[in-house]
Amino acid sequence: RSVSGTPTALGMAEPEADVIINCHKGAKGFGIYFVPKCKVDSSADDGPDGSIVVLRTDQGSEAQKAGVQPGDVLVAVQDLSTPPVQPKDAPGTSLRIRQGNYQESLECIRGMSYCRFSFLSASAAAAFG
């Protein structure tokens, strides 16, 4: 896979997602467990500081079947529920995951029943730098 970036207002590129899945919430959630990546957290190895990284997926979950793996970095989430309810200020719009919005992002995800997750795979994150 090739990894490209999107220019930001500061002129630095943000990596694009290379794993995108549409996922229904099950009885136990989406089957994806996240951890924040921070400067002092060496347990979440891949992804830039401040990102949300996949810790693990449930066996047999839609995420696991789609190829989401530990170390993949969540870059965006979008509520595909009918009608969409998240994010509260603009339901149905894509929420870009950025440094500092870990709790906000998790609250949005918890409020969704069907959504699109966009990930940067761990291998692509390492290649992007």
Secondary structure, DSSP 4 states (H G I P E B T S, - for coil): ----EEE-TTS-EEEPPSEEEEEE-BTTBSSEEEEE--TT--SS-SS-TT-EEEEEE-TT-HHHHTT--TT-EEEEEEE-SSS---STTSTTSEEE--TT-HHHHHHHHHT-SEEEEEEE-HHHHHHH-
